[in-house]
Amino acid sequence: MAAKEKQIRILLADDHAVVRSGLGALLMANEDFMLVGEANNGEEAVRLCERLQPDVVLMDLMMPVMDGVTATKIIREKWTRVNVIALTSFKEKEMVEGALRAGAISYLLKTVTAEELENAIRSAMVGESRLSPEATQVLVQRIKEPAPLSVKFTERETEILKLMVEGIPNIEIANRMFVSESTVKFHVSNILGKLGCTSRTEAVAIALKNNLVK
């Protein structure tokens, strides 16, 4: 029973049955993964999220009825504990920006290796992002304007931002600083607000672009 409790509940959302079949076989080969459902469009993915309450959704972006970006936004607004990984064939700037702004924790191309996908799923469970090189490039290029001079962080926020840049998840930041995870989340939320962004990934890109941490 203990092993079952540790399994990551995963929902697949892709309009191609062959892709879902291949991904399903890959997921079921891992003892810590549990495939709880499959959706062939964004609207169905939202419905299944409500009924199945997965931990992670592997979300294609180009689907009929409702696209993956819209579905991601709805899912993240309704169920913040559900992590969405964009898994797509598209690397266009608009797609990357749209998915990340909608709340996707990671953005991967379907050319990703099985190991990279498995690592991304496990990383999502501890709040870590995984981006394809193409997505990273788009994100960095997008941050063209320096952070306004009025942006000032408290000493604690600066310390947390530095750890965010290092890719440290909230729970580990909490352990290092001897505070609760909810306290860390509060500070992270303040940091995002001051930077005018909606995700840790974007905050890190802004911090690196503007040399906000040493």
C-alpha positions in Angstrom: 0.0 0.0 0.0 2.9 2.4 0.8 4.2 1.9 -2.7 0.8 2.8 -4.2 0.6 6.0 -2.2 3.9 7.2 -3.7 2.7 6.7 -7.3 2.3 9.8 -9.4 -1.1 9.9 -11.0 -0.8 11.0 -14.6 -3.4 12.1 -17.2 -2.6 12.1 -20.9 -4.2 14.7 -23.2 -3.4 14.2 -26.9 -5.7 13.9 -29.9 -3.6 11.2 -31.5 -4.4 7.7 -30.2 -1.0 6.4 -31.4 0.8 9.0 -29.3 -1.4 8.2 -26.2 -0.7 4.5 -26.7 3.0 5.0 -26.9 3.1 7.4 -23.9 0.9 5.1 -21.9 3.2 2.1 -22.5 6.2 4.2 -21.4 4.5 5.4 -18.2 3.3 2.0 -17.2 6.9 0.7 -17.3 7.6 2.9 -14.3 6.5 1.6 -10.9 6.1 5.1 -9.5 3.7 6.2 -12.3 0.0 5.5 -12.5 -1.9 6.3 -15.8 -5.3 7.3 -14.5 -6.9 8.6 -17.7 -6.6 9.7 -21.4 -8.2 12.7 -23.1 -8.4 13.4 -26.8 -8.9 17.2 -26.5 -8.6 20.0 -24.0 -12.2 20.1 -22.9 -12.1 16.4 -22.0 -8.8 16.9 -20.1 -10.5 19.5 -17.9 -13.5 17.2 -17.2 -11.2 14.3 -16.4 -9.1 16.5 -14.1 -12.2 17.2 -12.0 -13.1 13.5 -11.8 -9.7 11.9 -11.5 -7.6 14.5 -9.7 -4.3 13.6 -11.3 -0.9 14.9 -10.1 0.5 15.6 -13.5 -1.1 16.2 -16.9 0.9 15.6 -20.1 -0.7 18.2 -22.3 -0.5 18.4 -26.1 -1.1 22.0 -27.3 -2.8 21.6 -30.7 -6.1 19.7 -30.1 -9.6 20.1 -31.4 -12.6 21.4 -29.4 -10.3 23.1 -26.8 -6.6 23.7 -27.3 -4.0 22.7 -24.7 -3.1 26.3 -23.7 -6.7 27.1 -22.8 -7.1 23.8 -21.0 -3.9 24.4 -19.0 -5.1 27.8 -17.9 -8.5 26.4 -16.7 -6.9 23.4 -14.9 -4.3 25.6 -13.1 -6.9 28.1 -12.0 -9.3 25.3 -10.7 -6.7 22.9 -9.3 -3.4 24.5 -8.4 -2.0 21.2 -7.1 -2.2 19.7 -10.6 1.0 20.2 -12.5 0.8 20.5 -16.3 3.6 19.5 -18.6 3.3 20.9 -22.2 4.4 18.0 -24.5 4.1 19.2 -28.1 5.7 19.1 -31.5 5.6 22.9 -31.7 8.5 25.2 -30.6 7.1 28.5 -31.9 7.5 31.5 -29.6 3.7 32.1 -29.2 3.2 28.4 -28.2 6.0 28.5 -25.6 4.9 31.8 -24.1 1.2 30.8 -24.1 1.8 27.5 -22.3 4.0 29.0 -19.6 1.7 31.9 -19.0 -1.2 29.5 -18.7 0.7 27.8 -15.9 2.5 24.9 -17.4 5.5 23.9 -15.2 7.5 22.5 -18.1 7.6 22.7 -21.8 9.0 19.7 -23.8 9.0 18.7 -27.4 7.9 15.3 -28.4 11.4 14.5 -29.5 12.3 14.3 -25.8 13.9 11.0 -24.6 12.0 8.7 -22.4 14.4 9.4 -19.5 14.0 13.2 -19.9 10.2 12.9 -19.9 10.3 10.6 -16.8 12.6 13.1 -15.0 10.3 16.0 -15.9 7.3 14.2 -14.4 9.1 13.5 -11.2 10.6 17.0 -11.1 7.1 18.5 -11.5 6.1 16.8 -8.2 8.7 18.9 -6.3 8.0 22.1 -8.2 10.9 21.9 -10.6 10.6 23.0 -14.3 12.1 21.3 -17.3 12.3 23.2 -20.6 13.4 22.1 -24.0 16.4 24.1 -25.3 14.1 25.8 -27.8 11.7 26.8 -25.1 14.5 28.2 -23.0 15.8 30.3 -25.9 12.4 31.7 -26.6 12.0 32.6 -22.9 15.3 34.3 -22.6 14.8 36.3 -25.8 11.4 37.4 -24.6 12.9 39.1 -21.5 14.3 42.2 -23.3 13.5 45.0 -20.8 15.5 45.3 -17.6 13.6 45.0 -14.4 12.5 48.4 -13.2 14.8 50.1 -10.7 11.8 50.3 -8.2 11.9 46.5 -7.8 13.4 46.0 -4.3 13.5 42.6 -2.5 13.7 42.0 1.2 16.8 40.1 2.4 14.7 36.9 2.7 13.2 37.3 -0.8 16.7 37.9 -2.3 17.9 34.7 -0.6 14.9 32.7 -1.9 15.3 34.1 -5.4 18.9 33.0 -5.5 17.8 29.5 -4.6 15.1 29.6 -7.2 17.7 30.4 -9.8 19.7 27.4 -8.7 16.6 25.3 -9.4 15.9 24.4 -5.7 12.2 23.4 -5.1 10.1 25.1 -2.4 10.3 22.2 0.0 14.1 22.1 -0.1 14.3 25.9 0.3 12.0 25.5 3.4 14.3 22.9 4.8 17.5 24.9 4.2 16.0 28.0 5.8 14.2 26.2 8.6 10.8 27.6 7.7 7.5 26.1 6.5 6.9 25.4 2.9 3.9 27.7 3.0 6.2 30.5 4.2 8.4 29.9 1.2 5.4 29.9 -1.1 4.3 33.3 0.3 7.8 34.8 -0.4 7.8 33.2 -3.9 4.4 34.8 -4.6 5.7 38.2 -3.5 8.8 37.8 -5.8 6.6 36.9 -8.8 4.4 39.9 -8.1 7.3 42.3 -7.9 8.7 41.0 -11.1 5.3 41.1 -12.8 5.4 37.5 -13.9 3.3 34.4 -13.3 5.7 31.5 -13.0 9.0 30.5 -11.3 10.5 29.9 -14.7 9.8 33.4 -15.9 11.1 34.9 -12.6 14.3 33.0 -13.0 14.7 34.2 -16.6 14.2 37.8 -15.5 16.6 37.4 -12.6 19.3 36.0 -14.8 18.7 38.6 -17.6 18.9 41.5 -15.2 21.6 40.2 -12.8 19.3 40.4 -9.9 21.2 37.8 -7.9 24.9 37.4 -7.4 
